[in-house]
Every structure is written in C-alpha cells, then in structure tokens.
Amino acid sequence: DKTWLCDELGRGEKLPVFIVEKDAIDEPYGVQQKIDQHGEIVEERVSAEVFRDLAAPKGIIEKRLPPKLYVPRRFFSDEDYGFVLLPGYEIENNDNSVWQRLMRRTLAMSIGAILVTDPARFAEGGQAAIAADLAASPLLANRKPVIVVSNTETADDDKRKQWVKRAGEVFGVAPDEQASRIVCSGVG
C-alpha cells in the first residue's frame, strides 16, 4: 500500500519517519509534529499526500520535526512502540549534510539498526564507501546492524548464500556472525 509511504529506489525520505503502533485504531493515520507557543510538541493529523511531502520535503528541513505514522498494533507486545524509518545513508556532502546529520544522530540513539541493500548495489563502490564511513564514525563505529539483502525472491539457495557472503565482505561481518546478522528477503 503506497498510501502513506512510497517505495523509492533512489533518494526518498529526507526526514526520519516515526512509525508507532496503537491499539485503538483500525486504519493508519499520519501526523505532523509541531512545537507550540509553550514549547510543547503537538500533533496535527494530515492527509497522506501532506504526510509524504513532510517525509520528503523539497525545501529547508532544519526547523522541521519528523512526521509520525500511527498504525494498528501488530508486531510489538504493547502499544506506543514502533520504529524509525531513516533516509538512505549517504556519504555526507554540502547538498545532504542537514538531513544526513539528523539521520546519523537518530541512528546513533537507536536501540538497533537494520541496513537494507540489494545485490545490484554490491557491484557499486558506494556500498563499500558507506560501510567504511559507518565504521569510521565515532557515533556508529560499534554498531552491528542486521543487513537485509532485498530483492532476492527469484534466486535459489546457492545464489542467496553467495549474496550473504558478499554482504559480509562489503559490510565487514565476520563469517561466524553472517547467519545471525544477514538476511535475504523479498516477496514470497
């Protein structure tokens, strides 16, 4: 369902998106977080179109709070738990520094991390550069994210094993940790 968030193979979100489970709802809804005149964070419901624009703003993002998507409870044992969908990790430059810094701070404060890639990106030097950048960052150097290799649904088991091994090489995951930290995923 692309109502609230669209699949994006290129650059998509520029702000973290909080996805929070709630018991009392049947349908997802999005909110824009704002700071009121008393310095309190308030939430205002928004349409799906506005929500998508909030997650991938075209203008200045320095003074924006991340949007929040409330969804019916499905995965967590209690309500008001969720996760943060982060923008894609890129090597920081002048064009992306504001949102990349926000993304890195959010990642550094998270309990866990899942890094999503796909087999086509292994051939690019960008994945190795990202892995090196993650390892060099003082905030992220000790992180051990789960690596998800997506778009593997049409491959056989041998091909998936090759991709797990390659992901381990690219992201510096020791062979004895690969089974617990690298997952192949896809439809079906």
C-alpha angles and dihedrals in degrees: 000000000000096000097110105015130020127214107254123190091182129039110328126150118032096185129054111258119215113216110194129182120226131184099211098062135078099188131041119254133184131223136195113222117220136172112239128213090274093055093254123135111243129184126224121191114238137187120261090253093054090045092055089049090050091053093047104029119185095206138048115327102182094102099039128105118218116266120245128221116200115205133178112273112266114136110028127072095233136028124260091043122116146123142263122247106212129204115254115287110248134172103268118253138156093277097052105025097108097054095033090056091049090048092049092049090050091048092048091055096047124107093225140358138216117199114201122204136147136225094256091062094056090076091054119086089225094081092054090046090052091049090051091047091051091050092049096050112099090214095050106027095101096045117117104195124190106249116219116197103202131196094042098124095109095049127096123236094266092054091048090052089052090051092049089052092047092048088052091053094046096046098035098246111160115239092244090056098044096089092055099038107036122065130179114217142175143126113313 
